């Protein structure tokens, strides 16, 4: 088994933060498009909280912002992991059992990235750590 290079291992916590930030930005754009109609081209739906689908935009927008900031990271990641799992099983899986055919690869990947962040934490570049005064 190959040993991990110590020069790369030192960057591991920072890339954990980068994974959290980029995942949050990518999710945030889905919510911004649904709630704010920006960026244009995605057919902004507005907010209709009387339907389950109507909650997706606000959850993506607020959850994405919290993940980018690294604020309430673990509970937010837990909620987003469950949210994206529900999105996969309710929206994509009924179309086909194969993610490549049902368009659910992104929802499945988000689910496991956010689940990983529940256990790994936000990394050093986060408001959670700044407020706690810790490194991880």
N, C-alpha and C positions, 0 to 999 in steps of 0.2 A: 504494500500500500504506500502510495507516494505521500511524503510529508508536505504539509502546507508551507509555502514560503512565508517566512516571518515578515518580509517586506510587504506582502499582500495582506497578511493577517491583521496588521495594524490598521488597515483601511476598512476592515469588516464593519465596525460600528457605524462609520460614516456612510457606507453603502446601504446599510439598513435604513438610515435616515433618508437617503436618496430614494430607495424603494418606496418608502412611505409617502414621500413628497410627490413623486411622479405618479404613483397609484392614485393619490388624492386629487391631483390635477386632472388626470384622465377621467376619473369619476365625476368630478366637479363640472366638467364640460357637458356631460350628459344632463345633469340637473340644470345648468345654466340655459341650455338649449330648450329644455322643457318648460322651465319657469319663466325665464327672461326673454326667450326667443333669440338668444345670442349664443354662439355665432349663428347667423341666419342660414337657412337651408335645411334645417332639420324639422321644420313644421312644429314650432313651439306650441305646446298644448295648453299652457296656462296651468293654473292650480284648480283642481276640482277634488277637494278632500272628501267628497261623498263616495268616491270609488277607490278601490285598492290601487289601481294604476295611477290615480291622481296623487297619491302619496309618494310615488317614486321620484318625481322631480325634486320636491323639497328634501327628501332623504338624501338623494345624491348630492344636491347642492350644499346643504349644511354639513353632511358627513364628509364630503370632499374638502370643504374649507377646514374643518376640524383636523382632518388627516394632514393636510398641507402644513398647518400651523403646529401640529404635534400636540394638540390640546385635547385632554381626555382620550388619549390615543387608544388605550386598551379597550375601554368600553365602547368607543366609537367603532373600532375595528371589529369587535364582537357583533355589534348591531349590523354593520355593513356586510359582514360575512354571512349572517343569516338572511339579510335582505337579498343579497345576490344569489344565495342558494334558492330562496323562494322564487326569485325571478327566473332562474333556470328551470325549476321544476314546474312552475305554473305557465310560463310563456313559451319556453323552448322545447322542453322534453315531450310535450304532447304532439309536436310536429314530427318528431323522428327520434329513435333511441340513440342516434349518433350525433354528437355535438357538431361535427363538421357539416352535417346535413340540416340541422335545426337552427344554426346560427348562434348557438349557446356557448361557444368556446370562451368568449370574453367574460360572460357571467360566471362560468365555472372557474376561470383563472382568477378573477376578482375574489371569488369566494375563498379560494385557498391562499391567496396573497394576504387578504385581510385576516384570515384565521391564523396564518403564520405570525402576523403582527400582534395578535392578541397575546401570544406566548413570548415573542422576541422583544416586544416593547417598541418604543418609538425611535430608538437610536439617540445619539448625543445631540443632534440638531433638532431640538423640539422645545416648545414652551413648557411641556410637562417637566422636563429636566431643568430648564431654567428656573421654574417656580420652586422646584424641590432643591435646586442647587447641587444636583448629582450629575454623573456622567452617563448613566444608562437608565 
